[in-house]
């Protein structure tokens, strides 16, 4: 497939790497000559230097023959114009657009009324707000991902000192009677990512991801030694950007008392006009004395959501030191993610990974229903649909020949039944399989799973 990507930043580069790996012909357009030189050295792709909002630049990039256009520059105006030009100049079957503006819903309507067809509009702030709201009430839980329309949840958690599961093997835990539809699917141990087997021993400091049905999620958390969530009463938010405002509005609707810290006075005044139920404080939220004076040690959650990664990290570490159980840090630089987790910051959110995950379900093969990326592309959770032509249909999983660094965590029947499979479980046409894999085996996994019956492994 011929794919044109407008924007060669981290999001564009991550998507390009996946597409090239799967044999697609990729062209990347970026205005920076220096960045284009870096991309040219990294990828087997055509690199065009120029503004993706210009017709002549897109024509030079081959817009006429593009079958997919992905507009993910850092500028909304460029992304919008790129899709508008693609509507006229190409026969692209799929167009994907990233927008950062708070007017994203209005742009949905404008594009529809103007006849510009866009298959997917990504608004990272909305994705991140939803991620934060899923975990904010759960102490010890770092992230919650949903599959099969929410029927299956993947819950990340840290194993702190004193947790009763520390020192046990997965086989021993299984014998202790966990919920039948739950499974430890991944372990992050320092820089190491582990797709565990029964002999794996849980260690203090591990970040584990437990797969469970929605109904069994509370029981799974109790089994893993996490405390029962207390009512959410008070939350501090650092930063007065779009994401902070959106989250504050959601918390206001739930009668949670919110304090928001913004160091820019003009911005703080503007935010105060928008948020009628939130106390907006014009102060530096990375200052320990300020946080102590405002009572940070008594809040249930602290959200560091500024545009500056370093400030978010510093503020989050201060909040942890002051005794806040739930700390969330917004991290833009992907290479910071693993380091931040090792510093004890239990939840991170990334606008770039949020955008990549949403885009991948469109740019991967048709039976890949969703993709969730962990840390710096080190592991993935892939939701696959078993078609009648798949060579896995009608076979028990023990005979399927999955790569060693991949495991089927859950299987969802078309009836909605959630099964944590065993080796004897037989895959049926129409089943959704949620597979966990290290990044290096994903191409092999997808190629094997999607290959028709009778083809090679």
Buried (B, 14 or more C-beta within 10 A) or exposed (E): BBBBBBBBBBBBBBBBBBBBEBEBBBBBBBBEEEBBEBBBEBBEBBBBBBBBBBEEBBEBBBBEEBBBBBBBBEBBEBBBBBBBBBBEBBEBEBBBBBBBBEEBEEBBEEBEEEEBEBBBBBBBBBBBBBBBBBBBBBBBBBBBBBBBEEBBBBBBBBBBEEBEBBEBBBEEBBEEEBBEBBBBBBBBBEEEBBBBEEEBBBEEBBBBBBBBBBEBBBBBBEBBBBEEBEEBEBBBBBBBBBBBBBBBBBBBEEEBBBBBBBBEEEBBEBBBEEBEEBEBBBBBBBBBEBBEEBEBEEBBBBBBBBEBBEBBBBBBBBBBEBEBBBBBBBBBBBEBBBBBBEEBBBBBBBBBBBBBBBBBBBBBEEBBBBBBBBBBBBBBBBBBBBBEBBBBBEBBBEEBEBBEBBBBBBBBEEEEEBBBBEEEBBBBBBBBBBBBBBBEBBBBBBBBBBBEEEEEE
